[in-house]
Amino acid sequence: MPKGPAIRRALAFLLAAAVSLTGANASALDRESIAEQRFGNDAAWYRDRIPFFESADPKLDAVWYYRWGLFRAHQRDLGAEGYITTEFLDDVSWQRQPYASLNDASGFHIAEGRWLNDRRFTDDYVAFMYAGGNDRHFTDHMADSVWGRYLVDGNRDAVLRHLSVMRHVYRLWDEKYDFAKRLYFVEPLLDATEYTVSSIDASGGKDGFRGGDSFRPSVNSYMFANARALANMARLAGDAAMAREYDARAADIRERVLADLWSPQLSHFIDRYQVDNEHVKYWQPIRARELVGYLPWMFDLVPDDPRYAQAWAHLLDPKALAGKAGMRTVEASYEHYMRQYRYLGTAPECQWNGPVWPYQTTQVLMAMANLLDHYEGTGPVTRGDYMRLLRQYAALHYQDGRLDLEEDYHPETGRPIVGLDRSHHYFHSGFVDLVLTGLVGIRPRADDVLEINPLLPAAGDAQALAWFRVENVPYHGHSLAVTWDADGRHYGRGAGLAIEVDGREVARRATLGRLTLPIARRAQPAIVREANQAVQLVRGQFPKPSASSNPDPEKLQDAVDGRVWFYPELPNGWDSSGAGQPEWFAIDFGRPVPLAEAELAFFADGRRFAAPRGVEIEVWREGQWQSVAKPVRAPLANGVTRIDWPAVSTERIRLRMTPERGRAIRLVEFKAFSRTR
């Protein structure tokens, strides 16, 4: 028989559940205050767009909001072509010119962006990629990510819009398909992972930047996932023949990966060489375990079989893939582990022979979440391990107490290895998606079911969380909130796990575990787009910027290149001379354009730069500059100020600025629109 305290707790739970299930709930989080605290003057961009999260671990919370800031910073406005998401904030030589796009990180970008309430950014990005932006420079799992977006937003038109192009892109990869072995191969560099075991050993240990073409778990997992996604889309479109074709492709890849890329000797998925030279032979397996061997679980390619689950022991082994500060990309026993081959001047360059990469760490955490969520045999991995590794990954975002995610890290110290200017605030990884699908446990589905299964360990585990809440989460046209409160004291709504849909609690349980409930999808409002008229993608072409001082062409373009960020580590924008006199910045469109609104972004650091204390917008009409707007309030620093006026047609626009005494002006971005939004 239950004792008195147990009965009282049960009655309290039932009473709380009964009360909450009958009435609407107000937001438990003060979103306005959180946005202002986390994002300062730029809070307006986030307030209605992002899900808000808090937990008993303030470092997880801080990284959550940092990652939304990272997502926002990497949205590049291309004007008429909409927004794309970039991997590097500034230009790199291997990007697709002049857009600064790279396809290798697209899966992470879409996975993070699918949780944004404003669907425009990811919608534009997918459209750009399938209008030629995906040049297959690197391997990717983009079709699978587009399907993953559909699992969140439920928008049929959006997921099918580019199906014919997706199919075409998939078939282009036949050039990397070995029809005899029925597997895909790739050079590790073009898998975005240079200096792997296969490329180093194929050079005889002398290098590893190029070469080492291999049948890899990565590219074959991607092609499996993309084929499965195309089959699912074809079914949704009513194309049974295409669905059968791509189901068969996925099944064949799975069969060959399990048969040929699983190493019983290493108990791990490994590469086999496609290259044949004096150092390595065709079809020979590599000699060491790599982190990439967990990617098949990321896409549920691996069957629920303890024979395969034993591979996860290597991730937890300090002698294998478990570094003190993060996941090693190759096990420590490898002959060329952490040997630095490549430098830019005296600075170390990127390698995958041991360093921790947020890129692959994200993939492995996604794979582990799948393992823990719906595999019976999880091997040695526990939910406590998952939370420990998620926190370990979150810690990499900090550098001397400052949030700045870089490219790669030393597995024992957690310090950045590459650390170049381009490395700051690097976006080739995920975090928001890990928290939502893993820690919170939202498992997106194609049917009209909402499924929640938080991957938290039970109370008493060192990695347990006493409470968390996330709200303003988009799902199938609704707004979700999920709350966990172990003893009910933090939120005062009763102990346990609770789900709210559109502000009303709809399900609750007293303990951690799976909750499923029906949820009818709801149509979303149409995406509203207005093109920025002031973007200069190619220096020297219209629209052309000019300024009263500092005529450096690169700096001038920086203020009209469609990029907005306020990170002090990586300057962005046009800088005035700082001489104290009034300044101006003008844009020549080369043709008449209707204009009715501008967006201004200024950087301030409390030392050299400050937002101007006054601005005025002028347009060129009837042979002279005419004022159209002169706001009373000063523009924001490290945020966006919108200024509108009655629409006019003009070939040129000019921003006049009055600087603060003793401060220069950094104009981060000047946008111009044809109508007020």
C-alpha positions as CSV (number, residue, x, y, z in Angstrom):
1,M,0.0,0.0,0.0
2,P,1.3,3.5,-0.8
3,K,2.3,5.5,2.3
4,G,0.7,8.9,3.2
5,P,3.4,11.1,1.5
6,A,3.1,9.1,-1.7
7,I,-0.7,9.4,-1.8
8,R,-0.4,13.2,-1.2
9,R,2.1,13.5,-4.1
10,A,-0.2,11.5,-6.4
11,L,-3.2,13.6,-5.5
12,A,-1.2,16.8,-6.0
13,F,-0.1,15.7,-9.4
14,L,-3.7,14.7,-10.5
15,L,-5.0,18.0,-9.2
16,A,-2.4,20.0,-11.1
17,A,-3.1,18.0,-14.2
18,A,-6.8,18.6,-14.0
19,V,-6.5,22.3,-13.5
20,S,-3.9,22.8,-16.3
21,L,-5.8,20.7,-18.8
22,T,-8.9,22.8,-18.5
23,G,-7.5,26.2,-19.0
24,A,-5.2,28.2,-21.2
25,N,-1.7,29.0,-19.9
26,A,0.2,32.2,-20.1
27,S,3.8,32.1,-21.2
28,A,6.0,31.0,-18.3
29,L,9.0,32.9,-19.8
30,D,9.3,36.7,-20.1
31,R,10.4,36.7,-23.7
32,E,10.7,40.4,-23.9
33,S,13.2,40.6,-21.0
34,I,15.1,37.5,-22.2
35,A,15.4,38.9,-25.7
36,E,16.7,42.3,-24.4
37,Q,19.1,40.6,-22.0
38,R,20.5,38.2,-24.6
39,F,20.5,40.4,-27.7
40,G,20.4,44.0,-26.5
41,N,19.4,46.5,-29.2
42,D,19.0,43.7,-31.7
43,A,16.3,42.0,-29.7
44,A,13.6,42.9,-32.2
45,W,15.0,40.4,-34.7
46,Y,14.6,37.5,-32.2
47,R,11.5,38.3,-30.2
48,D,8.8,36.6,-32.4
49,R,11.1,34.4,-34.4
50,I,13.0,32.1,-32.1
51,P,11.9,29.5,-29.5
52,F,12.8,30.5,-26.0
53,F,14.6,28.1,-23.7
54,E,15.7,27.9,-20.1
55,S,17.0,25.2,-17.9
56,A,18.7,24.4,-14.6
57,D,22.0,24.7,-16.5
58,P,22.8,28.4,-17.3
59,K,25.6,27.5,-19.7
60,L,23.3,25.5,-21.9
61,D,20.9,28.5,-21.9
62,A,23.7,30.9,-22.8
63,V,24.9,28.7,-25.7
64,W,21.3,28.3,-26.9
65,Y,20.9,32.0,-27.3
66,Y,24.4,32.4,-28.7
67,R,23.6,29.9,-31.4
68,W,20.5,31.8,-32.4
69,G,22.7,34.9,-32.6
70,L,25.1,32.8,-34.8
71,F,22.2,31.8,-37.1
72,R,21.1,35.4,-37.4
73,A,24.7,36.6,-38.2
74,H,25.0,34.1,-41.0
75,Q,21.9,35.2,-42.8
76,R,23.1,36.9,-46.0
77,D,20.6,39.0,-47.8
78,L,21.1,38.6,-51.6
79,G,18.4,41.1,-52.5
80,A,16.1,39.7,-55.2
81,E,17.5,36.2,-54.6
82,G,16.5,36.3,-51.0
83,Y,18.5,35.0,-48.0
84,I,21.1,32.3,-47.8
85,T,22.9,30.9,-44.8
86,T,26.7,31.1,-44.8
87,E,29.3,28.8,-43.2
88,F,32.0,31.5,-42.7
89,L,31.0,35.1,-41.8
90,D,33.5,36.6,-44.2
91,D,34.7,35.5,-47.6
92,V,36.9,32.4,-48.2
93,S,38.5,31.5,-51.4
94,W,36.6,28.2,-51.9
95,Q,33.1,29.6,-51.5
96,R,30.7,29.9,-54.5
97,Q,31.2,33.4,-55.8
98,P,29.8,36.0,-55.4
99,Y,27.3,34.6,-52.9
100,A,29.6,33.1,-50.2
101,S,27.6,29.9,-50.2
102,L,28.9,26.4,-49.4
103,N,26.8,23.3,-49.6
104,D,28.7,21.1,-47.0
105,A,27.0,22.8,-44.0
106,S,23.5,23.0,-45.6
107,G,22.2,20.1,-43.5
108,F,23.0,21.9,-40.2
109,H,21.7,25.2,-41.5
110,I,18.3,23.8,-42.5
111,A,18.1,21.7,-39.3
112,E,18.6,24.8,-37.2
113,G,16.4,27.0,-39.3
114,R,13.4,24.7,-39.4
115,W,12.8,25.7,-35.8
116,L,12.5,29.4,-36.6
117,N,8.9,30.9,-36.7
118,D,9.8,33.0,-39.7
119,R,10.0,30.5,-42.5
120,R,11.4,32.9,-45.0
121,F,15.1,32.4,-44.2
122,T,15.2,28.6,-44.7
123,D,12.7,28.7,-47.6
124,D,14.9,31.2,-49.5
125,Y,18.0,29.2,-48.7
126,V,16.5,25.9,-50.0
127,A,15.3,27.7,-53.2
128,F,18.7,29.2,-53.8
129,M,20.5,25.9,-53.4
130,Y,18.2,24.1,-55.8
131,A,18.4,27.0,-58.3
132,G,22.1,26.2,-58.8
133,G,23.5,27.1,-55.4
134,N,24.3,23.5,-54.6
135,D,27.3,23.0,-56.9
136,R,28.2,19.7,-55.2
137,H,31.5,21.1,-54.2
138,F,31.2,18.9,-51.1
139,T,29.1,15.9,-50.1
140,D,25.9,16.8,-48.3
141,H,22.6,15.4,-47.0
142,M,20.5,18.3,-48.2
143,A,17.5,16.4,-49.5
144,D,17.2,14.6,-46.2
145,S,17.4,18.0,-44.4
146,V,14.6,19.4,-46.6
147,W,12.5,16.4,-45.6
148,G,13.4,17.0,-42.0
149,R,12.1,20.5,-42.3
150,Y,8.8,19.1,-43.6
151,L,8.6,16.9,-40.5
152,V,8.6,20.2,-38.4
153,D,6.5,22.6,-40.5
154,G,4.3,20.0,-42.3
155,N,4.2,22.2,-45.4
156,R,3.6,19.9,-48.4
157,D,4.0,22.6,-51.1
158,A,7.4,23.6,-49.7
159,V,8.9,20.1,-49.5
160,L,7.8,19.2,-53.0
161,R,8.6,22.4,-54.8
162,H,12.2,21.3,-55.8
163,L,11.7,17.6,-56.1
164,S,12.6,17.3,-59.7
165,V,15.9,19.2,-59.1
166,M,16.6,17.1,-56.1
167,R,16.3,14.0,-58.2
168,H,18.6,15.5,-60.8
169,V,21.2,16.4,-58.2
170,Y,21.1,12.9,-56.7
171,R,21.8,11.3,-60.1
172,L,24.8,13.6,-60.7
173,W,26.5,11.7,-57.9
174,D,26.6,8.6,-60.1
175,E,30.1,9.9,-61.1
176,K,31.2,8.9,-57.6
177,Y,29.4,5.6,-57.6
178,D,31.3,2.3,-58.0
179,F,28.8,0.1,-59.9
180,A,30.7,-3.1,-59.0
181,K,30.8,-2.4,-55.3
182,R,27.5,-0.6,-55.2
183,L,28.9,2.1,-52.9
184,Y,29.8,5.8,-53.2
185,F,33.4,7.0,-52.8
186,V,34.8,10.4,-52.3
187,E,38.1,12.2,-51.7
188,P,38.1,13.1,-48.0
189,L,38.8,16.8,-48.8
190,L,35.5,16.9,-50.8
191,D,33.8,15.3,-47.8
192,A,34.9,18.4,-45.9
193,T,37.3,16.3,-43.8
194,E,40.9,16.7,-45.1
195,Y,43.8,14.8,-43.4
196,T,41.8,11.7,-42.5
197,V,43.3,8.2,-42.1
198,S,42.6,7.4,-45.7
199,S,44.2,10.5,-47.2
200,I,47.2,10.5,-44.9
201,D,48.0,6.8,-45.4
202,A,47.4,7.0,-49.2
203,S,50.3,9.5,-49.2
204,G,52.5,7.2,-47.2
205,G,52.1,9.4,-44.2
206,K,53.7,12.4,-46.0
207,D,50.6,14.6,-46.4
208,G,46.9,14.1,-46.7
209,F,45.3,17.3,-47.9
210,R,44.4,15.8,-51.3
211,G,43.9,12.2,-52.4
212,G,42.8,9.1,-50.4
213,D,39.6,8.6,-52.3
214,S,37.6,6.1,-50.3
215,F,34.2,4.4,-49.8
216,R,33.3,6.2,-46.6
217,P,30.5,5.8,-44.0
218,S,29.7,9.5,-44.5
219,V,29.0,9.8,-48.2
220,N,27.1,6.5,-48.2
221,S,25.0,7.5,-45.2
222,Y,24.2,10.8,-46.9
223,M,23.2,9.1,-50.1
224,F,21.1,6.6,-48.2
225,A,19.3,9.4,-46.4
226,N,18.8,11.5,-49.5
227,A,17.4,8.5,-51.4
228,R,15.0,7.7,-48.5
229,A,13.9,11.4,-48.4
230,L,13.3,11.4,-52.2
231,A,11.2,8.2,-51.8
232,N,9.2,9.9,-49.0
233,M,8.6,13.0,-51.1
234,A,7.6,10.9,-54.1
235,R,5.0,9.1,-52.0
236,L,3.7,12.5,-50.8
237,A,3.5,13.6,-54.5
238,G,1.7,10.4,-55.5
239,D,4.6,9.2,-57.7
240,A,4.7,5.5,-56.8
241,A,7.3,4.6,-59.4
242,M,9.8,7.1,-58.1
243,A,9.1,6.1,-54.5
244,R,9.9,2.4,-55.4
245,E,13.1,3.5,-57.2
246,Y,14.5,5.4,-54.3
247,D,13.3,3.0,-51.7
248,A,15.3,0.4,-53.6
249,R,18.4,2.6,-53.8
250,A,18.3,3.3,-50.1
251,A,17.9,-0.4,-49.3
252,D,20.8,-1.4,-51.6
253,I,23.1,1.2,-49.9
254,R,22.1,0.0,-46.5
255,E,22.9,-3.6,-47.5
256,R,26.3,-2.7,-48.8
257,V,27.3,-0.5,-45.9
258,L,26.5,-3.2,-43.4
259,A,28.2,-5.8,-45.4
260,D,31.3,-4.0,-46.5
261,L,32.0,-0.9,-44.3
262,W,31.5,-2.7,-41.0
263,S,34.8,-4.0,-39.6
264,P,34.4,-6.9,-37.3
265,Q,38.1,-6.5,-36.3
266,L,37.6,-2.9,-35.2
267,S,33.9,-3.3,-34.3
268,H,33.3,0.0,-36.2
269,F,32.2,1.4,-39.5
270,I,35.3,2.3,-41.5
271,D,36.5,3.5,-44.9
272,R,37.7,1.2,-47.7
273,Y,40.1,2.6,-50.3
274,Q,38.9,3.4,-53.8
275,V,42.4,4.6,-54.7
276,D,45.1,2.1,-55.6
277,N,48.8,3.2,-55.4
278,E,52.1,2.2,-53.9
279,H,50.9,2.9,-50.4
280,V,47.3,1.5,-50.3
281,K,45.3,-0.9,-52.4
282,Y,41.8,-0.7,-53.8
283,W,39.1,-2.1,-51.3
284,Q,41.7,-2.3,-48.5
285,P,40.2,-1.2,-45.2
286,I,41.7,1.7,-43.3
287,R,43.7,0.7,-40.1
288,A,42.1,3.0,-37.4
289,R,38.7,4.0,-36.1
290,E,37.4,7.5,-36.9
291,L,34.4,9.4,-35.5
292,V,32.8,9.3,-39.0
293,G,32.0,5.7,-38.3
294,Y,29.0,6.8,-36.2
295,L,27.2,8.6,-39.1
296,P,25.1,5.6,-40.1
297,W,23.2,6.0,-36.9
298,M,22.5,9.6,-37.6
299,F,20.2,8.4,-40.4
300,D,18.9,5.2,-38.8
301,L,20.8,3.1,-41.4
302,V,22.0,0.6,-38.7
303,P,19.6,-2.1,-37.5
304,D,18.9,-2.6,-33.9
305,D,21.6,-5.2,-33.3
306,P,24.0,-5.4,-30.3
307,R,26.8,-6.5,-32.8
308,Y,26.8,-2.9,-34.1
309,A,25.9,-1.1,-30.8
310,Q,29.3,-2.2,-29.4
311,A,30.9,0.4,-31.6
312,W,29.7,3.1,-29.1
313,A,32.2,1.8,-26.5
314,H,35.0,3.5,-28.5
315,L,33.4,6.9,-28.1
316,L,33.6,6.5,-24.3
317,D,37.1,5.1,-24.2
318,P,39.9,7.6,-23.2
319,K,42.3,5.4,-25.2
320,A,40.2,5.6,-28.3
321,L,37.9,8.5,-29.3
322,A,37.2,10.1,-25.9
323,G,39.3,13.2,-25.4
324,K,39.2,15.1,-22.2
325,A,37.6,18.1,-23.9
326,G,35.8,16.5,-26.8
327,M,35.4,13.7,-29.3
328,R,38.6,12.9,-31.2
329,T,38.1,12.5,-34.9
330,V,40.5,9.6,-35.0
331,E,41.5,7.3,-32.2
332,A,44.6,8.2,-30.2
333,S,46.5,5.0,-31.2
334,Y,46.7,6.0,-34.9
335,E,50.3,6.5,-36.0
336,H,49.7,10.1,-37.3
337,Y,47.3,11.2,-34.5
338,M,47.5,15.0,-34.0
339,R,50.5,15.3,-36.3
340,Q,50.3,18.8,-37.8
341,Y,50.9,18.8,-41.5
342,R,49.4,22.0,-42.8
343,Y,50.0,25.6,-42.0
344,L,48.9,29.0,-43.2
345,G,52.1,30.9,-42.6
346,T,52.9,29.8,-39.1
347,A,49.3,29.2,-38.1
348,P,48.0,25.6,-38.0
349,E,45.4,24.8,-40.7
350,C,42.4,22.3,-40.6
351,Q,43.0,18.6,-40.1
352,W,40.9,15.6,-39.2
353,N,43.5,13.3,-37.7
354,G,42.4,13.9,-34.1
355,P,41.2,17.4,-33.5
356,V,37.6,18.0,-32.1
357,W,35.3,19.4,-34.8
358,P,31.9,20.9,-33.8
359,Y,30.8,19.6,-37.3
360,Q,31.2,15.9,-36.5
361,T,30.4,16.3,-32.8
362,T,27.0,17.5,-33.9
363,Q,26.5,14.5,-36.2
364,V,27.6,12.0,-33.5
365,L,25.2,13.6,-30.9
366,M,22.4,13.3,-33.5
367,A,23.3,9.7,-34.0
368,M,23.4,9.1,-30.2
369,A,20.0,10.7,-29.8
370,N,18.5,8.3,-32.3
371,L,20.2,5.3,-30.6
372,L,18.8,6.3,-27.2
373,D,15.4,7.3,-28.5
374,H,14.3,4.2,-30.5
375,Y,16.9,1.4,-30.3
376,E,16.5,-1.4,-27.8
377,G,20.2,-2.2,-27.8
378,T,22.1,1.0,-27.0
379,G,25.4,-0.7,-26.1
380,P,27.3,1.0,-23.3
381,V,25.7,4.5,-24.0
382,T,23.3,6.0,-21.4
383,R,21.3,9.2,-21.2
384,G,23.9,10.4,-18.7
385,D,26.6,10.0,-21.4
386,Y,24.5,12.0,-23.9
387,M,24.0,14.9,-21.5
388,R,27.6,14.8,-20.5
389,L,28.8,15.0,-24.1
390,L,26.2,17.7,-24.9
391,R,27.5,19.8,-22.1
392,Q,31.1,19.1,-23.1
393,Y,30.2,20.3,-26.6
394,A,28.5,23.4,-25.2
395,A,31.7,24.2,-23.2
396,L,33.7,24.4,-26.5
397,H,31.6,27.5,-27.4
398,Y,33.4,29.4,-24.6
399,Q,36.9,30.9,-25.0
400,D,38.1,32.5,-21.8
401,G,34.6,33.1,-20.7
402,R,33.5,34.6,-24.1
403,L,31.2,32.9,-26.5
404,D,32.9,32.3,-29.9
405,L,32.7,29.0,-31.7
406,E,35.7,28.2,-33.9
407,E,36.6,25.5,-36.4
408,D,38.4,22.9,-34.4
409,Y,39.8,22.2,-31.0
410,H,42.5,20.3,-29.2
411,P,40.9,17.1,-27.7
412,E,42.7,17.4,-24.4
413,T,42.7,21.1,-23.7
414,G,39.6,22.4,-25.6
415,R,41.6,25.3,-27.0
416,P,41.1,26.3,-30.7
417,I,43.8,24.9,-33.0
418,V,43.2,26.8,-36.2
419,G,42.1,30.2,-34.7
420,L,42.4,32.2,-37.9
421,D,40.3,35.4,-38.6
422,R,37.9,33.4,-40.6
423,S,37.4,30.9,-37.7
424,H,35.4,33.2,-35.4
425,H,31.7,32.3,-35.0
426,Y,31.9,29.4,-37.4
427,F,28.6,27.8,-38.6
428,H,29.3,24.3,-39.7
429,S,27.5,22.5,-36.8
430,G,24.2,22.5,-34.9
431,F,23.1,23.0,-31.3
432,V,19.5,24.3,-31.3
433,D,18.3,21.1,-33.1
434,L,20.3,18.9,-30.7
435,V,18.5,20.5,-27.7
436,L,15.1,20.3,-29.2
437,T,15.3,16.8,-30.6
438,G,17.5,15.4,-27.9
439,L,17.4,17.1,-24.5
440,V,13.7,18.3,-24.9
441,G,13.0,15.2,-27.1
442,I,10.7,16.6,-29.8
443,R,10.8,13.8,-32.4
444,P,9.4,15.3,-35.6
445,R,7.1,13.1,-37.6
446,A,5.4,13.2,-41.0
447,D,2.0,12.1,-39.6
448,D,-0.4,14.1,-37.4
449,V,1.2,13.0,-34.2
450,L,3.3,15.0,-31.7
451,E,5.9,12.9,-29.9
452,I,8.1,14.0,-27.0
453,N,10.8,11.9,-25.3
454,P,13.3,14.0,-23.4
455,L,16.7,12.3,-23.3
456,L,17.4,13.3,-19.7
457,P,18.8,10.8,-17.1
458,A,16.7,10.2,-14.0
459,A,17.2,12.2,-10.8
460,G,20.3,11.2,-8.9
461,D,22.4,11.0,-12.1
462,A,25.2,13.7,-12.2
463,Q,23.9,14.8,-15.6
464,A,20.2,15.2,-14.6
465,L,18.3,18.4,-15.1
466,A,15.8,19.5,-12.4
467,W,13.8,21.6,-14.8
468,F,13.6,23.1,-18.3
469,R,11.1,24.9,-20.4
470,V,11.0,25.7,-24.1
471,E,8.2,27.7,-25.8
472,N,7.3,29.4,-29.0
473,V,8.4,26.2,-30.9
474,P,6.8,25.9,-34.3
475,Y,5.3,22.5,-35.2
476,H,2.8,21.6,-38.0
477,G,1.5,25.2,-37.9
478,H,1.1,25.3,-34.1
479,S,3.1,26.8,-31.3
480,L,4.5,24.3,-28.7
481,A,5.8,24.5,-25.2
482,V,7.4,21.7,-23.3
483,T,8.1,21.9,-19.6
484,W,10.0,19.5,-17.3
485,D,9.9,20.2,-13.5
486,A,11.1,17.3,-11.5
487,D,9.4,18.3,-8.2
488,G,7.0,21.0,-9.4
489,R,8.6,23.7,-7.4
490,H,10.3,25.7,-10.1
491,Y,7.3,26.6,-12.2
492,G,4.6,25.8,-9.6
493,R,2.4,23.9,-12.0
494,G,2.9,20.5,-10.7
495,A,5.7,17.9,-11.0
496,G,6.5,16.2,-14.2
497,L,6.6,16.6,-18.0
498,A,4.0,18.8,-19.7
499,I,3.1,19.7,-23.3
500,E,1.3,22.8,-24.4
501,V,-0.1,23.5,-27.8
502,D,-1.1,27.0,-28.7
503,G,-1.0,28.1,-25.1
504,R,-3.1,25.2,-23.7
505,E,-1.8,22.3,-21.8
506,V,-2.8,19.1,-23.6
507,A,-0.7,16.3,-22.0
508,R,1.2,15.5,-18.8
509,R,3.0,12.7,-17.1
510,A,4.6,12.5,-13.7
511,T,8.0,11.1,-14.8
512,L,10.4,11.5,-17.7
513,G,9.3,9.4,-20.7
514,R,7.5,9.4,-24.0
515,L,4.3,11.3,-24.7
516,T,2.4,11.1,-27.9
517,L,-0.8,12.8,-28.9
518,P,-2.7,13.7,-32.1
519,I,-2.1,17.1,-33.6
520,A,-3.9,18.2,-36.7
521,R,-1.6,20.3,-38.9
522,R,-2.6,23.8,-39.6
523,A,-1.9,26.0,-42.6
524,Q,0.8,28.6,-42.1
525,P,0.5,32.2,-43.4
526,A,2.2,33.0,-46.7
527,I,5.8,34.1,-46.5
528,V,6.1,37.9,-47.1
529,R,9.1,39.0,-49.1
530,E,10.4,42.4,-49.9
531,A,13.7,42.6,-51.8
532,N,16.5,44.8,-50.5
533,Q,17.4,47.1,-53.4
534,A,20.8,48.1,-52.0
535,V,22.8,44.8,-52.2
536,Q,26.1,44.9,-54.1
537,L,27.3,41.3,-54.7
538,V,30.1,42.2,-57.1
539,R,32.4,45.1,-56.3
540,G,32.2,47.8,-58.9
541,Q,28.7,46.9,-60.2
542,F,25.5,48.6,-59.4
543,P,24.3,49.5,-56.8
544,K,27.5,51.4,-56.2
545,P,28.4,52.9,-52.7
546,S,30.4,56.0,-52.0
547,A,31.2,57.9,-48.8
548,S,32.5,61.2,-47.4
549,S,35.6,59.5,-46.1
550,N,37.4,56.2,-46.2
551,P,36.9,55.3,-49.9
552,D,38.3,51.8,-49.5
553,P,36.3,49.7,-52.0
554,E,36.2,46.7,-49.7
555,K,34.9,48.7,-46.8
556,L,32.3,50.5,-48.9
557,Q,31.0,47.2,-50.2
558,D,30.9,45.8,-46.6
559,A,28.1,48.2,-45.8
560,V,25.9,47.0,-48.7
561,D,26.8,43.3,-49.0
562,G,23.7,42.0,-47.2
563,R,25.6,40.8,-44.1
564,V,24.7,42.0,-40.6
565,W,26.7,41.0,-37.5
566,F,28.1,42.9,-34.5
567,Y,30.9,40.7,-33.4
568,P,34.0,42.7,-32.4
569,E,36.3,39.9,-33.3
570,L,35.5,40.3,-37.0
571,P,34.9,43.9,-38.2
572,N,32.1,44.3,-40.6
573,G,31.1,47.5,-42.4
574,W,32.3,50.9,-43.5
575,D,34.3,52.9,-41.0
576,S,34.3,56.7,-41.1
577,S,37.5,58.7,-40.6
578,G,36.6,59.6,-37.0
579,A,37.7,63.2,-37.6
580,G,34.5,64.5,-36.0
581,Q,32.9,66.1,-39.0
582,P,29.5,65.1,-40.4
583,E,29.6,62.1,-42.7
584,W,27.6,60.7,-45.5
585,F,27.2,57.3,-47.3
586,A,25.5,57.2,-50.6
587,I,24.2,54.4,-53.0
588,D,23.8,54.8,-56.7
589,F,21.3,52.3,-58.1
590,G,22.2,53.0,-61.8
591,R,18.4,53.3,-62.6
592,P,15.3,54.7,-61.0
593,V,13.9,52.6,-58.2
594,P,11.0,53.2,-55.9
595,L,12.0,53.6,-52.3
596,A,10.0,53.9,-49.1
597,E,12.1,52.4,-46.3
598,A,15.6,52.0,-45.1
599,E,17.3,49.7,-42.5
600,L,20.4,51.0,-40.8
601,A,22.8,48.9,-38.7
602,F,25.6,50.6,-36.7
603,F,28.3,49.0,-34.5
604,A,29.4,50.3,-31.2
605,D,32.2,49.0,-28.9
606,G,32.2,51.7,-26.1
607,R,35.6,52.8,-27.2
608,R,36.4,53.8,-30.8
609,F,33.0,53.3,-32.5
610,A,29.5,54.7,-31.6
611,A,26.2,55.0,-33.5
612,P,25.7,58.5,-34.8
613,R,23.6,60.8,-32.6
614,G,21.6,61.9,-35.6
615,V,20.8,60.7,-39.2
616,E,18.9,61.9,-42.2
617,I,17.8,60.2,-45.4
618,E,18.1,62.0,-48.7
619,V,17.2,61.0,-52.2
620,W,18.4,62.5,-55.5
621,R,15.5,64.3,-57.3
622,E,15.3,67.1,-59.8
623,G,19.0,67.5,-59.8
624,Q,19.6,67.8,-56.1
625,W,19.5,66.0,-52.8
626,Q,16.1,66.2,-51.1
627,S,15.4,65.1,-47.5
628,V,12.7,62.5,-47.1
629,A,13.2,61.4,-43.5
630,K,14.9,62.9,-40.4
631,P,14.1,60.8,-37.3
632,V,14.0,62.6,-33.9
633,R,15.5,59.6,-32.1
634,A,19.1,58.5,-32.6
635,P,19.6,55.2,-34.4
636,L,20.4,52.0,-32.4
637,A,23.9,50.8,-31.7
638,N,24.4,47.0,-32.4
639,G,20.8,46.7,-33.7
640,V,18.7,47.7,-36.6
641,T,16.8,51.0,-37.1
642,R,14.0,51.2,-39.6
643,I,13.1,54.5,-41.2
644,D,10.2,55.0,-43.6
645,W,8.8,57.8,-45.8
646,P,6.3,58.3,-48.5
647,A,7.4,56.3,-51.6
648,V,9.6,58.1,-54.1
649,S,11.4,57.1,-57.3
650,T,15.1,57.9,-57.3
651,E,18.4,56.7,-58.7
652,R,20.4,57.6,-55.6
653,I,19.9,57.6,-51.8
654,R,22.2,59.2,-49.2
655,L,22.5,58.7,-45.5
656,R,23.8,61.8,-43.6
657,M,25.2,61.1,-40.1
658,T,26.3,63.3,-37.2
659,P,28.9,61.4,-35.2
660,E,29.2,61.3,-31.4
661,R,32.1,63.5,-30.2
662,G,35.4,61.6,-30.3
663,R,33.9,58.5,-31.9
664,A,34.0,57.1,-35.4
665,I,31.0,55.5,-37.2
666,R,30.9,52.0,-38.4
667,L,28.0,51.5,-40.7
668,V,27.4,47.7,-40.7
669,E,24.7,47.7,-43.3
670,F,22.5,50.1,-45.3
671,K,19.4,48.4,-46.8
672,A,16.7,50.1,-48.9
673,F,13.2,48.8,-49.8
674,S,10.6,49.8,-52.3
675,R,7.7,49.8,-49.8
676,T,7.2,49.9,-46.0
677,R,7.0,46.4,-44.5
